[in-house]
Amino acid sequence: MDTVVSGIRPTGNLHLGNYFGALRNFIKMQNENNCYFFIADYHSLTTHPTPADLHGNVKSVLVDYLAAGLDPEKATLYLQSDLPETAELYLFLNMNAYLGELERVTSFKDKARSQPDNINAGLLTYPTLMAADIIIHRAQKVPVGKDQEQHLEMTRTFANRFNRLYHTEYFPEPVAYNFGEQLVKIPGLDGSTKMGKSEGEGNAIFLIDEPAVIRKKVMKAVTDSGPTEPNQPKPQAIENIFNLMKALSKPETLSFFEEEYNQCRIRYGDMKKQLAEDIIIFTDPLREKIREISADEKYLHRVVRLGKEKAHESASKTINEVREIIGFKAF
């Protein structure tokens, strides 16, 4: 059984893109692998959240994970900040990470351009903290998106460098997790190809959104004046609406609107109304579970305590062995 590690930054409630892109697959993974899923609250400090925001966002992500189907008895679900061993391994890795390679990381260069007044050390050493998150459990596999492939490659570099420096084969070099199927990519409502909170509140449908909010967002989704000839190729924004319907509606519903589009009879208002109702049907059970779990503070406390214990058992073994390999020994 392979060990798999994955984390998510606590930026608030999860949306449909998160669900189809990761959560749905995490539910499958927990039955087939030794999984560690963590909420990356250390990582979020690079953007200086207020204490209230940080705690609230951590709770939101934790609740959404559980409501979506992650089982704390099957997988280890924990808070990054509950594992001091991660911070210690992060320090060790930073001792062998070099300024030039960290400055060449694409995400660092992008952040440095977009927020020139907040180029902090946490942004620069983001890849070493991510590497520590992964190899603290000596993971073999990591589910990553396209934007995280470079970070995973750097994790492999740091693991290999540690092994070479200390003449050991201690850390595996983790590889990207292959779900064995084509991943569903949920587009944004604003015409962009990606649903995400960073693109604006109106771009994403959150799992907690009430029906009225969903209807309002979907009705504002970007469309055009319609096709002018049969079987006309769809512009990106229109393709997005059809892709959302493909993921969330019945096949016969999608077929009906495909035919309407190809015959130049499409009424986008009708299509969006139908899509909104299908999204509501899909999110209703998730929304109910989110409300139920969010109100159960005892259960959340128990989940976090269990995750901390299970993660600590794995991480403490790793950090004790790493300290000995490096040469830290008791007198």
Buried (B, 14 or more C-beta within 10 A) or exposed (E): EBBBBBBBBBBBBBBBBBBBBBBBBBBEBBEEBBBBBBBBBBBBEBBEBEEEBBEBBBBBBBBBBBBBBBEBEBBBBBBBBBBEBBBBBBEBBBEBBEEEEBEEBEBBEEBBEEEEEEBBEBBBBBBBBBBBBBBBBBBBBBBBEEEBEBBBEBBBBBBEBBBEEBEEEBBBBBBBBEEEEEEBBBBBBBBBEBBBBEBEEBBBBBBBBEBEBBBEBBBEBBBEEBBEEEEEEBEEBBBBBBBBBEBBBEEEBBEBBBEBBBEEEBEBEEBBBBBBBBBBEBBEEBBEBBEEBBEBEEBBEEBBEBBBEBBBEBBBBBBEEBBEBEEEEEE
